[in-house]
Amino acid sequence: MNYEAFHSLIFSFFHFFSYLCTRIKLKRSMINRELIRIKLVQVLYSYIQKGTHNPDVAEKELQLSLDKAYDLYNYLLMLLVEVSRMSVRMLEVYEKRSKKLKDGIKWSHKFANNRFIIQLESNRQLRDYCSEHELSWADHETFVRNLYNKIEESDFYKNYMESETSSYEEDREVWRVIYRQLICNNDELSELLEDKNVYWNDDKAIVDTFVLKTINRFKENSTSTHPLMPEYKSDADLDFAKKLLYRAIMGQEHFNELISSTTRKWDFKRIALMDRIILQLGLAEITTFPNIPLSVSINEYVDIAKMYSTPKSDKYINATLDAIAKKLMEEGKLVKEETTNQ
């Protein structure tokens, strides 16, 4: 299998979605440390495969990858707005046609006047971000129209339009269902995003969860200043990402020696590359961030192994990190402060 095919397999949508459904804890920032660790695995994998020897190049790739994930978050929120605008245009077409044919049909404005989507369209943060970063669906009108047609054909849309009740919760819920049913698993959209940005197809599953979380956070009294998720919770998260990447790269030989000493009955070169990368990052975190509990670090990388590597890799990663950490503690080379949860 060539590198491109293997890379695609490793970072496939299905692995992302499976992982996120069982592991990711949504926080108030779009980019949290779980996502950062995933991105670090991607970047370090690419760094090693390309034979790069400049950590600054890897750091720039990491920063770009994280920024593009936040671009996608805003871009997908804007897709909802564009679909709503399409519904308004189609409603005008239907009404003009009925007027011309004099068929007496009275078209409902319920979807066009959906209270949640009106809030989202007027959201200043979304509007300003998309304007500043030139994120627009103007070149994809056909896709937006086709998506709206699928919405019109859906049972949940018909039930919404035929409902005799009208509430803000109902307005918000129909958009949540639209997103889950027609946007989360949309092959046409995946192809569009892949053509538009090399990072986006890998990121979509995780960003989908944050978009759904954002929809749920809107309330009936939300105004145009309603905050969307910020890119980072604090500067500390970005510092964490950069420091961990640099430490993993610069300490590679040392970490490989630690791994080799723990797996004496197994030739180091026979250890799967992905397992070595996960161990390298895990050891870098364990030895660099004393305020992150050992159990937290180990659990995070065990979960990543479940997502990326072989069926038995999680047990191997767990045992190896635990053994190395205990050895370093016994030698007085590692001190952990089991107080802060990250």
Secondary structure as the mmCIF struct_conf table of DSSP 4:
data_model
#
loop_
_struct_conf.conf_type_id
_struct_conf.id
_struct_conf.beg_label_comp_id
_struct_conf.beg_label_asym_id
_struct_conf.beg_label_seq_id
_struct_conf.end_label_comp_id
_struct_conf.end_label_asym_id
_struct_conf.end_label_seq_id
HELX_RH_AL_P HELX_RH_AL_P1 TYR A 3 ILE A 10
TURN_TY1_P TURN_TY1_P1 PHE A 11 PHE A 11
HELX_RH_AL_P HELX_RH_AL_P2 PHE A 13 THR A 22
TURN_TY1_P TURN_TY1_P2 ARG A 23 ARG A 23
HELX_LH_PP_P HELX_LH_PP_P1 ILE A 24 LEU A 26
BEND BEND1 ARG A 28 MET A 30
STRN STRN1 ILE A 31 ILE A 31
HELX_RH_AL_P HELX_RH_AL_P3 ARG A 33 LYS A 50
TURN_TY1_P TURN_TY1_P3 GLY A 51 GLY A 51
HELX_RH_AL_P HELX_RH_AL_P4 PRO A 55 LEU A 101
TURN_TY1_P TURN_TY1_P4 LYS A 102 LYS A 102
TURN_TY1_P TURN_TY1_P5 LYS A 110 ASN A 113
HELX_RH_AL_P HELX_RH_AL_P5 ARG A 115 GLU A 121
TURN_TY1_P TURN_TY1_P6 SER A 122 SER A 122
HELX_RH_AL_P HELX_RH_AL_P6 ARG A 124 GLU A 132
TURN_TY1_P TURN_TY1_P7 HIS A 133 GLU A 134
HELX_RH_3T_P HELX_RH_3T_P1 ALA A 138 HIS A 140
HELX_RH_AL_P HELX_RH_AL_P7 GLU A 141 GLU A 153
BEND BEND2 SER A 154 SER A 154
HELX_RH_AL_P HELX_RH_AL_P8 ASP A 155 GLU A 162
BEND BEND3 GLU A 164 GLU A 164
HELX_RH_AL_P HELX_RH_AL_P9 TYR A 168 ILE A 178
HELX_RH_PI_P HELX_RH_PI_P1 TYR A 179 ILE A 183
TURN_TY1_P TURN_TY1_P8 CYS A 184 ASN A 185
HELX_RH_AL_P HELX_RH_AL_P10 ASP A 187 LYS A 196
TURN_TY1_P TURN_TY1_P9 VAL A 198 TYR A 199
HELX_RH_AL_P HELX_RH_AL_P11 TRP A 200 ARG A 217
TURN_TY1_P TURN_TY1_P10 GLU A 220 ASN A 221
TURN_TY1_P TURN_TY1_P11 SER A 224 THR A 225
BEND BEND4 GLU A 231 GLU A 231
STRN STRN2 TYR A 232 TYR A 232
BEND BEND5 LYS A 233 LYS A 233
HELX_RH_AL_P HELX_RH_AL_P12 ASP A 235 MET A 250
TURN_TY1_P TURN_TY1_P12 GLY A 251 GLY A 251
HELX_RH_AL_P HELX_RH_AL_P13 GLN A 252 THR A 262
TURN_TY1_P TURN_TY1_P13 ARG A 264 LYS A 265
BEND BEND6 TRP A 266 TRP A 266
HELX_RH_3T_P HELX_RH_3T_P2 PHE A 268 ARG A 270
BEND BEND7 ILE A 271 ILE A 271
HELX_RH_AL_P HELX_RH_AL_P14 LEU A 273 THR A 288
TURN_TY1_P TURN_TY1_P14 PRO A 290 ASN A 291
BEND BEND8 ILE A 292 ILE A 292
HELX_RH_AL_P HELX_RH_AL_P15 LEU A 294 TYR A 308
BEND BEND9 SER A 309 SER A 309
TURN_TY1_P TURN_TY1_P15 PRO A 311 LYS A 312
HELX_RH_AL_P HELX_RH_AL_P16 SER A 313 GLU A 330
TURN_TY1_P TURN_TY1_P16 GLU A 331 GLY A 332
TURN_TY1_P TURN_TY1_P17 GLU A 338 THR A 339
#
